[in-house]
Amino acid sequence: MLITDDKLLVEAAEKRDDLFKVPVCSILSGGNANDALSELDHKTSENKIGEIVNLSQKLNSLIWDKLNNGASTADILPIYEDVCKLAVLSGLGIDKAKRAYDNVNVGAELTALRKKYYAPAPVFFQEIDEAYRNREKQYAFYNTAMDYIFEAVKAFHFRKGKAKVKDYEPISRIFGNRTTSDNATDYRHRDKIIEICDEYKTRLGRLYMALRSSDEKEREVIYERIQDEKAERDRKVSRWLTSKNVMIFVIRHYEKNSPSDWRIYAPLINTPLFQKEMFAYPMPEFFIVDDPDGQYCLYGRNFTKTM
């Protein structure tokens, strides 16, 4: 039911605050509190927090389904008390990293509550339950927010038309699977380029950090410094990028050590050698290039489309 009157809204909120008080744990720790780090890691890995949270969500769905269907406070208080127990169990699971609670059997408590509330799970659990894929569980629609949201978004096919598997082709392989030589000079040049890139990555990182606390005038100066630093880095890299082999060695190094960081290619893509090798292969029908008057704006810079 929608409440449009402000006074009724306040009264409803006060009633809810009075009903849903914050649960407080009064359980004292007990057992061996001097476990080795490995033993604590093992205990925290078995804290069952995921199971606790899921069961708590199910019970909360039951509570709101009943309230939204006219149940009284007395009807839902027993369920809410069990939700409070689950909140305490969750806290105990987190505290296991620094305290021992051998006097509480979390598994037994969960089993007892599951038997007590042996009812279908809310339909939105289909999104998180592995059992749903095997058709092992039953679900029911509850008069609660999460089930309404689930029903609303279910109509959208977010994955429809998207490839489930996409092959990844390393950039180094585009330039050939093999190098034409394997001499010490190529490796020395590779190491020098990596050294330059790492140095300027640190310097540029400091400048980007300075941007966060700078005013508008300071930003203009910092942006200019960033552009200068990048240009200087690219000139130094281009000087040591003496062959296709060196380029492949550098790219392979970063593909192995920083494969998810696309910025590793920034010092290479503007070098004449990279441009020459890249344009030797079939390219898209058009490119995006810097243009002060371009119609596309990205991060404050304008670009245009060219054939």
C-alpha positions, 0 to 999 in steps of 0.5 A: 500500500502506498502512503502519501500522507507525510504524517502517516509516513512518519508514524509508519517509520516510527513503528518500524524502528520500534519493531526492528531493533538492532540485535546485540551479541551477548555471547562470550568467547570460549575455547582456545584463543591462541591458535596459530595463524594457519588455524585461524585462517582455516576457521574463518574459511569455514565460517558459513557467512554466505549460508547465514546471509542467504537464510537471513534474506529468506526469513526477511522475505517471509517477514515482509511478505506477511506484513504486506499481506496484513499480518500483525507484529505478533505474527512476525516477531518469532521470525524476526527473533530468528533473523536476529540470531542469524545476525549474531551468528554472522558476527561470530563468524567474522570475529573468529579471526581474533576470538574463539567461539567453540561454545557455539555450533553454527552448523547445528543452528543453521540446520535447526533454522532450515528445518523450522522454515522449510518453505520455498525460497524467494524467486530471486534466489534463482539468480544465485542458487546452483540448485536452480540450474539442476531443478532441485529446489522449489521457489515461490513469489513473495510480496517483497521488494527483491522478488518484484525487482527480480520479476521486473528485470527478468524481462530484459535479456542482458546476455542475449546476442552476446558471445559467451566465449571470446577468443583472446589474441595477444598483440605480440602474436599479431606481429608474428609468432617468432622473432628473427633473431635472439641476440643479447643486444635485443634483450638489452634494448628490451630491458632499457625500454622497460626501465624507461616505462617503469620510471615514467609510470611512477612520475606520471602517477605522481602527477595524476595524484596531484590532479586530485587536490589541484584547482583549475589553474593548477590542473592546466599546468599539470596537464601540460606537464603530463603531456610533456612527460609522455612525449619525453618517454615516447622519444626515449622508447623510440630511440631504443626500439631498434627492431621488430624483435625488440618490440615483440620482446617488450610486448611479451614481457608486459603480456606476461606480467601486466596482461590486464593493463592496457596502458602498457602499450601507450609508449609503443603505439606512437613509435614509427616501428609500431605504426609500420608493423600495425599498418602491415595488417588488415585494419578497420575501415576508419580510425579515430584521430586527434582533432581540436575541431573533432565532433567526438569528445573524450576526457576533454580531448576532441577526435574525428573519424577518418578513413 
